[in-house]
Amino acid sequence: TTPGHPENFCTKGVEVCTGPLGQGISNAVGMAIAAKHLGAAFNTADFPNIIDSKTYVICGDGCLQEGISGEACSLAGHLGLGDLVVLYDDNHITIDGDTDLAFTEDVKMRYEAYGWQVLTVDDVANGLDGLRAAIDEAKNTADRPTLIKVRTDIGYGSPAKQGKGPPH
C-alpha cells in the first residue's frame, strides 16, 4: 500500500519527497529540465534514445496554490518540457475545507496560459479507462508538459465524509 504522504526510500517508485506544498512539483520541473539537458548532451543520431524518460508527478490542490509551483510550471511551459506529466488530484478540498475558501481560479486556464497541454478526466471512481487514455496522450506529447486534471471526490463511498475536509 502507499501512504497518504509517500516517502522516498520507503515507498517503491517514489524518488523524491519534499515536504512543503509546491516544492514537489517544482522539484519535478528541475528533474525534467535535467533529463532534457542530458538528452541534448548524450543522445545522438545513431543512439537517439539514450536519455528517454518521463517525469511523473502526483499533486493536489494545495500544491498548485503555492506561488513557487506557478513560477516553476511557467518555466516548464516556456521550455516545452514534454517529458513532464502531472496528475492533479482536483478534489476541491484542503485541510481547512473547500478550496473556495482561498482558491477560486481556473487551474485549466492558468496551465494553458503557461503553455501546457491540459487534459481532464471527470470520473475515476467508476473506471480508469479515461485516465489511461489521458496518460497515453501525455506520453505522446513531446513539445509541452501535460497536466492531467483528475476530478475526484475525497472520501468517496463514505456518505458522511465524501466531499468534506476531515478525510484529508
Secondary structure, 3 states (H helix, E strand, C coil): CCCCCCCCCCCCCCCCCCCCCCHHHHHHHHHHHHHHHHHHHHCCCCCCCCCCCCEEEEEEHHHHHCHHHHHHHHHHHHHCCCCEEEEEEECCEECCEEHHHCCCCCHHHHHHHCCCEEEEECCCCCCCHHHHHHHHHHHCCCCCCEEEEEECCCCCCCCCCCCCCCCC
